[in-house]
Amino acid sequence: MRLLLLSDTHLPKRARELPERLLAEIPDADVVLHAGDWVDTATLDLLESRSRRLVGVYGNNDGPGLRARLPEVAYAELGGLRFGVVHETGAAQGREARCAARFPGLDVLVFGHSHIPWDTTAGTGLRLLNPGSPTDRRRQPYCTYMTATADDGRLEDVVLHRLPRR
């Protein structure tokens, strides 16, 4: 099962549209996971219309229209793994232990908010992934998103994709 992970799209405030390279990945993904801060409902509509399956949550910058359509935390079983998606996980220090305690039944937690790509594993085995942002690099050298494969209870081929600078 091919996964496409993204977060913090912030449209149209940080960019006018999603990068073409990211949009080209959508048809190849079995599931698109978005960890919040969409900002506009048009981006949610776009991803819903182009994705085979979309798992998304709202973020701190998402207003009532998005909050009415999306949960704060989403759960899905994908490729034999238990996934969770949430926008905020708090400070980087202690994140693994904090998330392992908050989400004890998960194998993988996808999160956003910081715009900083993240890939670590808690002592419990919980894998934490932040795909960064495809539209707002903030203090990062590149805008980013992730792809991965979930199959038979294994997460493989986790790749952080760097987008060309605009």
Rosetta blueprint (number, residue, H / E / L):
1 M L
2 R E
3 L E
4 L E
5 L E
6 L E
7 S L
8 D L
9 T L
10 H L
11 L L
12 P L
13 K L
14 R L
15 A L
16 R L
17 E L
18 L L
19 P L
20 E H
21 R H
22 L H
23 L H
24 A H
25 E H
26 I H
27 P H
28 D H
29 A L
30 D L
31 V E
32 V E
33 L E
34 H E
35 A L
36 G L
37 D L
38 W L
39 V L
40 D L
41 T H
42 A H
43 T H
44 L H
45 D H
46 L H
47 L H
48 E H
49 S H
50 R H
51 S L
52 R L
53 R L
54 L E
55 V E
56 G E
57 V L
58 Y L
59 G L
60 N L
61 N L
62 D L
63 G L
64 P H
65 G H
66 L H
67 R H
68 A H
69 R H
70 L L
71 P L
72 E L
73 V E
74 A E
75 Y E
76 A E
77 E E
78 L E
79 G L
80 G L
81 L E
82 R E
83 F E
84 G E
85 V E
86 V E
87 H L
88 E L
89 T L
90 G L
91 A L
92 A L
93 Q L
94 G L
95 R H
96 E H
97 A H
98 R H
99 C H
100 A H
101 A H
102 R H
103 F L
104 P L
105 G L
106 L L
107 D L
108 V E
109 L E
110 V E
111 F E
112 G L
113 H L
114 S L
115 H L
116 I L
117 P L
118 W E
119 D E
120 T E
121 T E
122 A L
123 G L
124 T L
125 G L
126 L L
127 R E
128 L E
129 L E
130 N E
131 P L
132 G L
133 S L
134 P L
135 T L
136 D L
137 R L
138 R L
139 R L
140 Q L
141 P L
142 Y L
143 C L
144 T E
145 Y E
146 M E
147 T E
148 A E
149 T E
150 A E
151 D E
152 D L
153 G L
154 R E
155 L E
156 E E
157 D E
158 V E
159 V E
160 L E
161 H E
162 R E
163 L L
164 P L
165 R L
166 R L
